[in-house]
Amino acid sequence: MILLTNLLSIQSTLSPFHPLLIEGPSEDTRDPSHVASQIVSNLRSYWKKTSNNNNITTTNNKPILLITQGDPLTDTGISAITRLVADELKVKRCLVCLDEEIDAEHSILADRQDVQFELRYSSLVDIINNNGNTDADDKTSSCSSQEKDNEPLLIDRIDRAIDERIEYKNTKLITNNLRPMAPWSKQYALLQEVTKIGFKRICGEVTIAHTVRDVPEFGVTSFYEVGLELGLIDESVDMVGYSSE
């Protein structure tokens, strides 16, 4: 496993791949092998239609790299499903973890089976703030053209959009005498959106597949709408819905 910290090395190492992300609830009592097989079937149909490619391990002439986001291994749910998808596709994985100062246990507990590359959330934040430009490899690289033009950094736009959705969801929950979303929801929503937007910037393309047809309204996965709302993810090109047909 290679830990990538240098922005230039992240770009040069990962850009030759086609990133695949699987999104869904961490708690899912369905048989993960059945769900994984259905996701692979959905992906196979989608990639064959869009890239005219019968080789399930590549798309757009790029090898597929499955991106995971630090979920600890469990018998069911997203962690088990992503591992099985990687096995069925016969592809390696890249792990994105929160920095230790954000969550000290996130990296420690992460499933690392078949992980070829690993990087930190903050590196992807730097990349999206620079619109994928990695010429400057230090924290000052966040001073992008957006900043110079007095426009908000992309991470700030994502952060604000997530805050707005949390406020809306919590108002709805409280109105119905339900508990508000957990305090950690925002950080994991940020991790989800920054990861896929960052990889799309690095690789120029991305595929995001859901594990459920109807995404739970108050789960972290529901924040996938942020990337769509900001025009950073294209639902018609980048996303593959879950279908059991």
C-alpha positions in Angstrom: 0.0 0.0 0.0 1.3 3.4 -1.0 0.4 6.5 1.1 0.1 9.5 -1.3 0.7 12.9 0.3 2.4 14.9 -2.4 -0.2 16.6 -4.6 1.8 16.1 -7.8 2.3 12.4 -7.0 -1.5 12.1 -6.3 -2.3 13.6 -9.7 0.3 11.5 -11.6 -0.4 8.3 -9.8 -4.2 8.4 -9.9 -5.1 10.2 -13.1 -4.5 7.1 -15.3 -7.4 5.3 -13.4 -11.2 5.5 -13.7 -12.5 6.0 -10.1 -15.5 4.1 -9.0 -17.3 4.9 -5.8 -20.1 2.9 -4.1 -22.5 4.9 -2.0 -25.1 3.6 0.4 -26.1 3.2 4.1 -23.5 1.7 6.4 -26.3 -0.2 8.1 -27.9 -2.6 5.6 -29.3 -6.0 6.6 -29.5 -7.4 3.0 -27.2 -10.1 1.8 -24.1 -8.1 0.7 -23.1 -10.7 -2.0 -26.5 -10.3 -3.7 -26.3 -6.5 -3.5 -22.7 -6.5 -4.8 -23.6 -8.8 -7.7 -26.5 -6.5 -8.7 -24.3 -3.4 -8.6 -21.8 -5.1 -10.8 -24.6 -6.1 -13.2 -25.8 -2.5 -13.2 -22.3 -1.2 -13.8 -21.6 -3.7 -16.6 -24.8 -2.6 -18.4 -24.0 1.1 -18.0 -20.3 0.9 -19.1 -21.2 -1.3 -22.0 -23.7 1.2 -23.2 -21.6 4.3 -22.6 -18.1 3.1 -23.6 -18.9 0.2 -26.0 -16.6 -1.8 -23.8 -17.0 -5.5 -22.9 -14.0 -5.5 -20.5 -15.5 -5.0 -17.0 -12.1 -4.1 -15.5 -11.6 -1.0 -17.6 -13.7 1.9 -18.9 -12.7 4.6 -21.3 -9.5 2.6 -21.7 -8.6 3.3 -18.1 -8.3 0.6 -15.4 -11.0 0.9 -12.7 -10.0 1.8 -9.2 -12.6 1.4 -6.5 -12.5 4.3 -4.0 -13.5 3.6 -0.3 -13.9 6.1 2.5 -12.6 4.5 5.6 -15.6 2.3 6.6 -14.5 -0.5 9.1 -15.2 -4.0 7.8 -18.6 -5.3 8.8 -20.6 -8.4 7.8 -23.2 -6.3 6.0 -23.7 -2.8 4.7 -21.5 -0.6 2.6 -18.1 -1.9 3.8 -19.0 -5.5 3.0 -20.6 -4.5 -0.3 -17.6 -2.5 -1.6 -15.2 -5.3 -0.8 -17.3 -7.8 -2.7 -17.7 -5.4 -5.7 -13.9 -5.0 -5.8 -13.5 -8.8 -5.7 -16.1 -9.4 -8.4 -14.6 -6.7 -10.7 -11.1 -7.9 -9.8 -9.9 -4.4 -9.2 -7.7 -2.7 -6.6 -8.9 -0.1 -4.1 -7.9 3.3 -3.0 -8.6 4.4 0.5 -9.5 8.0 1.6 -9.4 8.7 5.3 -10.1 11.7 7.4 -6.9 13.4 8.8 -6.0 12.4 12.3 -6.8 15.8 13.7 -10.4 15.5 12.4 -10.9 11.9 13.5 -8.1 10.0 15.2 -9.7 6.6 14.8 -11.0 6.8 11.2 -7.8 5.6 9.6 -7.0 3.1 12.3 -10.4 1.3 11.8 -10.5 1.4 8.0 -10.7 -1.8 6.0 -7.5 -2.1 4.0 -7.9 -5.3 2.1 -6.6 -5.0 -1.5 -5.9 -1.3 -0.9 -3.2 -0.2 -3.3 -3.2 3.6 -2.6 -4.2 5.7 0.4 -4.6 9.4 0.8 -6.1 11.9 3.2 -9.2 14.1 3.0 -7.1 17.3 3.3 -5.2 16.4 0.1 -8.5 16.2 -1.9 -9.6 19.5 -0.4 -6.4 21.1 -1.7 -7.0 19.6 -5.1 -10.6 20.8 -5.5 -9.7 24.2 -4.2 -7.1 24.4 -7.0 -9.5 23.1 -9.7 -7.2 20.1 -10.1 -4.1 22.2 -10.5 -1.2 20.6 -8.5 1.7 22.8 -9.6 2.3 24.1 -6.1 2.7 21.3 -3.6 2.1 22.9 -0.2 -0.7 24.3 1.8 -0.4 27.7 0.1 -1.6 25.9 -3.1 -5.1 26.5 -1.7 -4.8 30.1 -2.9 -6.4 29.4 -6.2 -7.7 31.7 -8.9 -11.1 31.5 -7.0 -9.5 33.1 -4.0 -7.7 35.8 -6.0 -11.0 36.8 -7.6 -12.6 37.0 -4.1 -14.9 34.1 -4.9 -15.5 31.5 -2.3 -13.3 28.4 -2.4 -15.0 25.3 -3.6 -14.8 23.6 -0.3 -16.6 26.6 1.3 -19.4 26.2 -1.3 -19.7 22.5 -0.5 -19.6 23.2 3.2 -22.4 25.8 3.0 -24.6 23.6 0.9 -24.2 20.8 3.4 -25.0 23.1 6.3 -28.2 24.3 4.5 -29.3 20.7 4.0 -28.6 19.7 7.6 -30.6 22.7 8.8 -33.6 21.7 6.5 -33.4 18.0 7.6 -33.1 18.8 11.3 -36.1 21.2 11.1 -38.1 18.5 9.5 -37.0 15.9 12.1 -37.7 18.2 15.1 -41.1 19.2 13.7 -42.0 15.5 13.7 -40.6 15.0 17.3 -37.6 13.1 16.1 -34.0 13.5 17.1 -31.8 15.7 14.8 -29.0 14.3 12.7 -25.9 13.2 14.6 -23.2 15.9 15.0 -20.7 13.8 12.9 -23.1 13.7 9.9 -21.6 16.9 8.4 -18.0 15.7 8.4 -18.9 12.4 6.7 -21.1 14.2 4.2 -18.1 16.4 3.4 -15.9 13.3 3.1 -18.4 11.8 0.7 -18.7 14.8 -1.6 -15.1 15.9 -1.5 -13.9 12.4 -2.3 -15.9 12.0 -5.5 -15.5 15.6 -6.6 -11.8 15.4 -5.9 -11.4 12.2 -7.9 -13.4 13.6 -10.8 -10.9 16.6 -10.9 -7.9 14.3 -10.7 -9.1 11.7 -13.3 -11.5 13.8 -15.4 -14.2 11.2 -14.9 -15.9 9.2 -12.2 -18.6 6.6 -11.7 -20.8 6.6 -8.6 -23.1 3.6 -7.9 -25.8 3.5 -5.2 -26.5 0.4 -3.2 -30.2 1.3 -2.8 -32.9 2.6 -5.1 -34.4 4.9 -2.6 -31.7 6.7 -0.6 -32.7 7.3 3.1 -33.6 11.0 3.5 -31.7 11.5 6.7 -28.6 9.4 6.0 -25.2 10.7 5.0 -25.7 9.2 1.5 -28.6 11.6 0.9 -26.0 14.4 0.6 -25.1 13.1 -2.8 -27.5 15.8 -4.0 -25.0 18.5 -3.0 -22.6 17.6 -5.8 -25.5 17.5 -8.3 -26.9 20.9 -7.0 -23.5 22.6 -7.4 -23.0 21.2 -10.9 -19.9 19.3 -9.9 -21.4 15.8 -10.5 -23.5 15.0 -13.6 -26.3 12.6 -12.8 -26.7 11.5 -16.4 -23.0 10.8 -16.9 -21.5 10.0 -13.5 -24.1 8.1 -11.6 -25.5 4.6 -11.8 -28.7 4.0 -9.9 -29.5 0.8 -8.1 -31.8 -1.5 -10.0 -32.7 -5.1 -9.1 -34.3 -5.8 -12.5 
